[in-house]
Amino acid sequence: MNLKKLRDAEALFFQMYPQGFADEGLAHIGKRHNVGKLSEFAKTALAKKQFAKPATLLDDVSRIVTRSSMLSLFEKPKFRDYVAGLSRSDREVLIGGYKSMLHGSQRRGFEQVLDVLAEGKLAKWSLISIVPHHYRPQRDVFVKPTTTKNVIRHFEIEDLEYKPKPSWAFYEGYRDVIDLMKSKVHPSLSPNNAAFTGFLMMTTGSGPKP
């Protein structure tokens, strides 16, 4: 990782927004992106005890997906309709995958959910990473392809190659990189991982300024 580029990005961001994400100039970002409110819902709806009564659990997963401001309008109905049309056995597999992803072996759960989504041609980084991110916004990461590729390139991240097909190895590696980068800058830049990657996006030209 090129630490100088990260420190330069930090300095640029604080020049524009002295209070980090608490700055008034970014107030509209918080209003547009409902990470906090949706994460509160996810922690309640997908708590471990909820998996003991799974009848409505996938409905709540679909609510998280469809309410998230981080997903495109095209992805949301495809996910919702696909999950609603799953057979009973596939629903059980998907529920088991989310249970493992959030409360057990995260790798096993990640791969199990991915397998079910792949059957519906929905094995996308955005859809596989959105639920764990909202459940653990300070720990798990939302993988947005354009931003992720730019972060790897701009900050010269070695031994981490982005590929369109989701994999646990890349997810874990990227999450570790984000954790390392967060530890090198001021805490106000990372109220959650979506905000932190937003900071990276805004300071490296991979997306629109707020």
Stockholm file with secondary structure:
# STOCKHOLM 1.0

chainA/1-210         MNLKKLRDAEALFFQMYPQGFADEGLAHIGKRHNVGKLSEFAKTALAKKQFAKPATLLDDVSRIVTRSSMLSLFEKPKFRDYVAGLSRSDREVLIGGYKSMLHGSQRRGFEQVLDVLAEGKLAKWSLISIVPHHYRPQRDVFVKPTTTKNVIRHFEIEDLEYKPKPSWAFYEGYRDVIDLMKSKVHPSLSPNNAAFTGFLMMTTGSGPKP
#=GR chainA/1-210 SS CCHHHHHHHHHHHHHHCTTGGGSGGGHHHHHHCCHHHHHHHHHHHTSGGGGGSGGGHHHHHHHHHHHCTTSCTTHHHHHHHHHHTCCHHHHHHHHHHHHHHHHSCHHHHHHHHHHHHHHTTCCCHHHHHHHHHHHSTTTSCCCCHHHHHHHHHHTTCTTCCCCSSCCHHHHHHHHHHHHHHHHTSCGGGCSSHHHHHHHHHHHHTSSCCC
#=GC SS_cons         CCHHHHHHHHHHHHHHCTTGGGSGGGHHHHHHCCHHHHHHHHHHHTSGGGGGSGGGHHHHHHHHHHHCTTSCTTHHHHHHHHHHTCCHHHHHHHHHHHHHHHHSCHHHHHHHHHHHHHHTTCCCHHHHHHHHHHHSTTTSCCCCHHHHHHHHHHTTCTTCCCCSSCCHHHHHHHHHHHHHHHHTSCGGGCSSHHHHHHHHHHHHTSSCCC
//
